[in-house]
């Protein structure tokens, strides 16, 4: 299981998520996105719709949610869209993310302490590969 930590220092979560979700969809994957805050979920959805190629998405509980390639939820549940990728877009790590094939944790200065704690805790688990990504010169680079 792989967990990618995305340290947001330049772009906010909606833009970073739209980039990652776009790549996932191009690869034939579906994504489940967890974010507690309703306004933040709206911003995430809007950024995906505004992305070149219009990344179709919807909320858990809406009609047709099971058919959405990207499904947004305020909490961790079993994704009815069949997603095997999960994005934790609010900077809060949830151990249920380990049930997916791959997890993406987006965090910024306000959630960095929790991300550091998750990094340490996941380092003690078997079968978890951690990767850290940072923004440099307008692109994402893997960092130490």
C-alpha positions, 0 to 999 in steps of 0.5 A, a space after each residue: 500500500 502506498 501513501 503519498 504525502 503532498 505538502 501544499 506550499 504554493 497551490 491550494 488543495 483544490 488545484 493539487 487534487 484536480 491535477 492528481 485526480 486527472 492523472 488517476 482518471 487518465 490511468 483508468 482509476 476512480 477516486 474517493 475524496 474525503 474532506 469534512 468541510 462542506 465549503 472545501 468540498 465545493 471548492 474541490 468539486 469546482 476545481 475539478 469541473 474547471 480543470 481542462 477535460 472536466 473531471 466529472 465528480 459528485 457527492 456521496 448521497 446524490 443520484 448517480 453517485 455510484 457512477 462518478 469517477 471522483 466521489 466526494 464525501 465528508 467522512 470515510 465510508 466504503 466508496 460506492 463508486 468502486 474507487 481504489 484510490 483515496 484522497 484525504 483533501 483536508 489534511 487529516 489522516 484516517 487509518 481507514 485509508 489503508 484499505 485502499 490501494 493508494 492514498 494521497 494526503 494533502 496538507 498545508 501549514 495548518 495541518 503539518 503536525 498531523 501529517 508528521 504524526 501520520 508519517 511517523 506512525 505509517 513508517 512503523 507499519 509493514 507493507 506501507 510505502 511512504 512518499 513525500 512530495 513538495 512543490 518546487 518551481 511550479 511542479 511536484 518533486 519527490 523530496 526527502 
